[in-house]
Amino acid sequence: MNLKMQSILLAFQRSLLGEIYPEVRGICFLYSESQEMIIRYYLDREPTSKDYESIEVLADNILSDLEPGIVSSISLECNYSDAPINQLEQLTKFVYIRREYQEV
């Protein structure tokens, strides 16, 4: 793992403190060579303005934690999905996954 990715993952770890709430099923991100980032929330219901506020706070905290120039732009997505976690697109990596039990 390169130094940029380590820095990004540590920024996520610190920035997620206090930003996880029960409706969040998973949080993943995509980081491209052009230094663009996508952060995606997977929710167990349709997104609300509070979800977009939370993901904006997360993005701001991540940017303030990283050295300048590591991320050139961030796109934010809040998606509702009831698909099993293992079927959700994880982009580059999941940074949070809620534990969910499958009924047999």
GULUMGU-152132 format. One record per residue: residue in three letters; x, y, z of N, C-alpha, C in turn; residue number from 1. Coordinates in steps of 0.02 Angstrom, whole numbers, padded with zeros to 5 digits. Each point is the difference from the previous one (the first is absolute). Layout:
+--------+--------+--------+--------+--------+--------+--------+--------+--------+--------+-----+
: residu :    n_x :    n_y :    n_z :   ca_x :   ca_y :   ca_z :    c_x :    c_y :    c_z : num :
+--------+--------+--------+--------+--------+--------+--------+--------+--------+--------+-----+
:    ALA :      X :      Y :      Z :      X :      Y :      Z :      X :      Y :      Z : NUM :
...
+--------+--------+--------+--------+--------+--------+--------+--------+--------+--------+-----+
***
This chain:
+--------+--------+--------+--------+--------+--------+--------+--------+--------+--------+-----+
: residu :    n_x :    n_y :    n_z :   ca_x :   ca_y :   ca_z :    c_x :    c_y :    c_z : num :
+--------+--------+--------+--------+--------+--------+--------+--------+--------+--------+-----+
:    MET :  00042 : -00058 :  00000 : -00042 :  00058 :  00000 :  00045 :  00062 :  00000 :   1 :
:    ASN : -00015 :  00047 : -00044 :  00042 :  00059 : -00004 : -00017 :  00051 :  00055 :   2 :
:    LEU :  00043 :  00049 :  00007 : -00006 :  00049 :  00053 : -00064 :  00042 : -00005 :   3 :
:    LYS : -00019 :  00018 : -00061 : -00062 :  00039 : -00009 : -00060 : -00040 :  00026 :   4 :
:    MET : -00004 : -00064 : -00019 : -00057 : -00040 :  00022 :  00000 : -00009 :  00075 :   5 :
:    GLN :  00058 : -00009 :  00030 :  00004 : -00004 :  00073 : -00026 :  00064 :  00032 :   6 :
:    SER :  00020 :  00057 : -00027 : -00023 :  00064 :  00027 : -00075 :  00008 : -00007 :   7 :
:    ILE : -00027 : -00022 : -00056 : -00073 :  00005 : -00011 : -00037 : -00045 :  00048 :   8 :
:    LEU :  00023 : -00061 :  00009 : -00034 : -00047 :  00045 :  00003 :  00025 :  00073 :   9 :
:    LEU :  00056 :  00028 :  00020 :  00004 :  00028 :  00068 : -00045 :  00061 :  00007 :  10 :
:    ALA : -00005 :  00041 : -00052 : -00046 :  00058 :  00002 : -00072 : -00024 :  00007 :  11 :
:    PHE : -00018 : -00052 : -00037 : -00068 : -00028 :  00007 : -00011 : -00025 :  00071 :  12 :
:    GLN :  00048 : -00037 :  00027 : -00008 : -00028 :  00067 : -00014 :  00056 :  00051 :  13 :
:    ARG :  00039 :  00052 : -00002 : -00009 :  00055 :  00047 : -00065 :  00038 : -00014 :  14 :
:    SER : -00017 :  00010 : -00063 : -00058 :  00040 : -00018 : -00066 : -00036 :  00011 :  15 :
:    LEU :  00001 : -00066 :  00001 : -00062 : -00038 :  00011 : -00022 : -00001 :  00073 :  16 :
:    LEU :  00044 :  00018 :  00046 : -00018 :  00002 :  00070 : -00059 :  00047 :  00010 :  17 :
:    GLY : -00055 : -00027 :  00025 : -00060 :  00040 :  00012 : -00044 :  00010 : -00061 :  18 :
:    GLU :  00018 : -00025 : -00058 : -00040 :  00010 : -00060 : -00039 : -00063 : -00021 :  19 :
:    ILE :  00007 : -00054 :  00037 : -00037 : -00061 : -00017 : -00066 :  00001 :  00040 :  20 :
:    TYR : -00055 : -00013 : -00033 : -00065 : -00003 :  00033 : -00037 : -00060 : -00027 :  21 :
:    PRO : -00054 : -00022 :  00034 : -00030 : -00066 : -00015 : -00022 : -00011 : -00073 :  22 :
:    GLU : -00019 :  00051 : -00037 : -00024 : -00010 : -00068 :  00056 : -00011 : -00051 :  23 :
:    VAL :  00062 :  00011 :  00019 :  00056 : -00009 : -00046 :  00018 : -00074 : -00002 :  24 :
:    ARG : -00004 : -00030 : -00059 :  00018 : -00070 : -00009 :  00073 : -00008 : -00018 :  25 :
:    GLY :  00026 :  00047 : -00038 :  00069 : -00004 : -00022 :  00023 :  00066 : -00027 :  26 :
:    ILE :  00065 :  00010 :  00003 :  00032 :  00060 : -00029 :  00060 : -00024 : -00039 :  27 :
:    CYS :  00004 :  00021 : -00063 :  00057 : -00019 : -00041 :  00024 :  00062 : -00038 :  28 :
:    PHE :  00058 : -00008 : -00031 :  00026 :  00057 : -00038 :  00038 : -00026 : -00061 :  29 :
:    LEU :  00008 :  00045 : -00047 :  00041 : -00012 : -00060 :  00052 :  00056 : -00002 :  30 :
:    TYR :  00061 : -00019 : -00009 :  00054 :  00049 : -00008 :  00036 : -00015 : -00065 :  31 :
:    SER :  00002 :  00048 : -00044 :  00030 : -00010 : -00066 :  00070 :  00029 : -00004 :  32 :
:    GLU :  00036 : -00020 : -00052 :  00068 :  00026 : -00011 :  00000 :  00075 : -00012 :  33 :
:    SER : -00057 :  00026 : -00023 : -00006 :  00072 : -00012 : -00018 :  00037 :  00065 :  34 :
:    GLN :  00004 : -00035 :  00056 : -00011 :  00027 :  00067 : -00073 :  00022 :  00013 :  35 :
:    GLU : -00046 : -00030 : -00038 : -00071 :  00013 :  00012 : -00026 : -00055 :  00046 :  36 :
:    MET : -00047 :  00019 :  00043 : -00027 : -00047 :  00048 : -00077 :  00001 : -00004 :  37 :
:    ILE : -00028 : -00059 :  00007 : -00073 : -00007 :  00009 : -00009 : -00032 :  00068 :  38 :
:    ILE : -00044 :  00028 :  00041 : -00020 : -00031 :  00063 : -00073 : -00019 : -00006 :  39 :
:    ARG : -00016 : -00061 :  00017 : -00069 : -00025 : -00008 : -00024 : -00030 :  00066 :  40 :
:    TYR : -00059 :  00024 :  00022 : -00036 : -00031 :  00055 : -00051 : -00049 : -00029 :  41 :
:    TYR : -00005 : -00059 :  00029 : -00056 : -00045 : -00014 : -00045 :  00002 :  00062 :  42 :
:    LEU : -00064 :  00015 : -00011 : -00048 :  00008 :  00054 : -00054 : -00053 : -00005 :  43 :
:    ASP : -00034 : -00012 :  00057 : -00055 : -00049 :  00000 : -00068 :  00034 : -00012 :  44 :
:    ARG :  00001 :  00062 : -00023 : -00060 :  00038 : -00018 :  00020 :  00054 : -00049 :  45 :
:    GLU : -00049 :  00034 : -00028 :  00015 :  00054 : -00046 :  00039 :  00056 :  00036 :  46 :
:    PRO :  00048 :  00030 : -00033 :  00040 :  00053 :  00031 : -00041 :  00062 :  00018 :  47 :
:    THR :  00020 :  00033 :  00054 : -00031 :  00062 :  00022 :  00053 :  00055 :  00000 :  48 :
:    SER : -00021 :  00061 :  00014 :  00047 :  00055 :  00003 :  00052 : -00011 :  00055 :  49 :
:    LYS : -00019 : -00034 :  00054 :  00047 : -00015 :  00054 :  00056 : -00047 : -00024 :  50 :
:    ASP : -00016 : -00046 : -00045 :  00051 : -00044 : -00027 :  00050 :  00039 : -00042 :  51 :
:    TYR : -00025 :  00046 : -00041 :  00045 :  00041 : -00041 :  00042 :  00047 :  00044 :  52 :
:    GLU : -00029 :  00024 :  00054 :  00037 :  00041 :  00047 :  00057 : -00041 :  00032 :  53 :
:    SER : -00016 : -00062 :  00019 :  00050 : -00043 :  00031 :  00058 : -00016 : -00048 :  54 :
:    ILE : -00016 : -00016 : -00062 :  00053 : -00017 : -00047 :  00042 :  00061 : -00018 :  55 :
:    GLU : -00031 :  00060 :  00001 :  00038 :  00061 : -00011 :  00049 :  00013 :  00058 :  56 :
:    VAL : -00023 : -00012 :  00061 :  00044 :  00008 :  00059 :  00058 : -00049 : -00006 :  57 :
:    LEU : -00016 : -00063 : -00018 :  00053 : -00050 : -00009 :  00051 :  00023 : -00051 :  58 :
:    ALA : -00023 :  00023 : -00058 :  00045 :  00023 : -00053 :  00043 :  00059 :  00023 :  59 :
:    ASP : -00031 :  00048 :  00035 :  00038 :  00058 :  00025 :  00054 : -00023 :  00049 :  60 :
:    ASN : -00018 : -00046 :  00045 :  00049 : -00025 :  00049 :  00057 : -00037 : -00034 :  61 :
:    ILE : -00016 : -00039 : -00051 :  00053 : -00036 : -00036 :  00047 :  00049 : -00035 :  62 :
:    LEU : -00028 :  00048 : -00034 :  00042 :  00050 : -00035 :  00044 :  00039 :  00048 :  63 :
:    SER : -00027 :  00017 :  00058 :  00040 :  00038 :  00048 :  00054 : -00042 :  00032 :  64 :
:    ASP : -00009 : -00066 : -00001 :  00049 : -00046 :  00030 :  00057 : -00017 : -00048 :  65 :
:    LEU : -00011 :  00007 : -00064 :  00050 : -00020 : -00051 :  00045 :  00058 : -00019 :  66 :
:    GLU :  00060 : -00017 : -00022 :  00046 :  00050 : -00027 : -00031 :  00029 : -00064 :  67 :
:    PRO :  00012 :  00064 : -00012 : -00026 :  00031 : -00062 :  00026 : -00038 : -00062 :  68 :
:    GLY : -00044 : -00006 : -00049 :  00019 : -00031 : -00063 : -00012 : -00075 : -00005 :  69 :
:    ILE : -00018 : -00032 :  00056 : -00014 : -00073 : -00004 : -00067 : -00012 : -00033 :  70 :
:    VAL : -00049 :  00043 :  00013 : -00066 : -00006 : -00031 : -00015 :  00066 : -00036 :  71 :
:    SER : -00016 : -00005 : -00065 : -00015 :  00060 : -00039 : -00074 :  00017 :  00001 :  72 :
:    SER : -00043 : -00051 :  00005 : -00072 :  00012 :  00004 : -00034 : -00060 :  00032 :  73 :
:    ILE : -00058 :  00014 :  00030 : -00039 : -00054 :  00032 : -00072 :  00004 : -00024 :  74 :
:    SER : -00026 : -00057 : -00021 : -00071 : -00007 : -00016 : -00032 : -00041 :  00055 :  75 :
:    LEU : -00061 :  00018 :  00020 : -00034 : -00033 :  00055 : -00064 : -00033 : -00024 :  76 :
:    GLU : -00012 : -00061 :  00023 : -00059 : -00038 : -00020 : -00032 : -00032 :  00062 :  77 :
:    CYS : -00066 :  00005 :  00004 : -00038 : -00036 :  00051 : -00050 : -00044 : -00037 :  78 :
:    ASN :  00006 : -00066 :  00008 : -00041 : -00047 : -00037 : -00039 : -00045 :  00047 :  79 :
:    TYR : -00064 : -00009 : -00015 : -00040 : -00051 :  00035 :  00011 : -00066 : -00035 :  80 :
:    SER :  00010 : -00054 :  00039 :  00004 : -00067 : -00029 : -00019 : -00051 :  00053 :  81 :
:    ASP : -00041 : -00048 : -00021 : -00016 : -00055 :  00045 :  00035 : -00065 : -00022 :  82 :
:    ALA :  00046 :  00007 : -00049 :  00039 : -00058 : -00023 :  00047 : -00022 :  00056 :  83 :
:    PRO :  00017 : -00064 :  00002 :  00049 : -00023 :  00049 :  00066 :  00039 : -00008 :  84 :
:    ILE :  00034 :  00011 :  00056 :  00062 :  00038 :  00000 :  00050 : -00027 : -00051 :  85 :
:    ASN :  00005 : -00067 : -00006 :  00049 : -00028 : -00046 : -00017 :  00011 : -00073 :  86 :
:    GLN : -00059 :  00028 : -00014 : -00019 :  00015 : -00069 :  00004 :  00075 : -00016 :  87 :
:    LEU :  00019 :  00040 :  00050 :  00007 :  00072 : -00012 :  00068 :  00015 : -00031 :  88 :
:    GLU :  00000 :  00048 : -00046 :  00063 :  00020 : -00031 :  00043 :  00036 :  00052 :  89 :
:    GLN :  00060 : -00024 :  00011 :  00042 :  00029 :  00053 :  00048 :  00054 : -00026 :  90 :
:    LEU : -00002 :  00017 : -00064 :  00045 :  00048 : -00029 :  00072 : -00021 :  00015 :  91 :
:    THR :  00043 :  00044 :  00028 :  00068 : -00021 :  00016 :  00000 : -00044 :  00062 :  92 :
:    LYS : -00037 :  00021 :  00052 :  00002 : -00036 :  00063 : -00057 :  00022 :  00045 :  93 :
:    PHE : -00028 : -00047 :  00038 : -00046 :  00018 :  00054 :  00041 :  00024 :  00060 :  94 :
:    VAL : -00022 :  00053 :  00032 :  00032 :  00024 :  00061 : -00045 : -00012 :  00061 :  95 :
:    TYR : -00063 : -00019 : -00014 : -00046 : -00019 :  00053 : -00052 : -00047 : -00030 :  96 :
:    ILE : -00015 : -00054 :  00036 : -00055 : -00045 : -00019 : -00037 : -00019 :  00064 :  97 :
:    ARG : -00065 :  00009 : -00001 : -00041 : -00019 :  00056 : -00008 : -00076 :  00000 :  98 :
:    ARG :  00002 : -00029 :  00059 : -00011 : -00072 :  00005 : -00074 : -00014 : -00011 :  99 :
:    GLU : -00014 : -00044 : -00047 : -00069 : -00018 : -00016 : -00005 : -00076 : -00003 : 100 :
:    TYR : -00053 : -00025 :  00027 : -00012 : -00072 :  00001 : -00048 : -00018 : -00055 : 101 :
:    GLN :  00015 : -00052 : -00037 : -00044 : -00026 : -00052 : -00043 : -00056 :  00030 : 102 :
:    GLU : -00066 :  00005 : -00010 : -00043 : -00053 :  00024 :  00006 : -00059 : -00046 : 103 :
:    VAL :  00002 : -00060 :  00030 :  00010 : -00061 : -00039 : -00067 : -00034 : -00010 : 104 :
+--------+--------+--------+--------+--------+--------+--------+--------+--------+--------+-----+
***
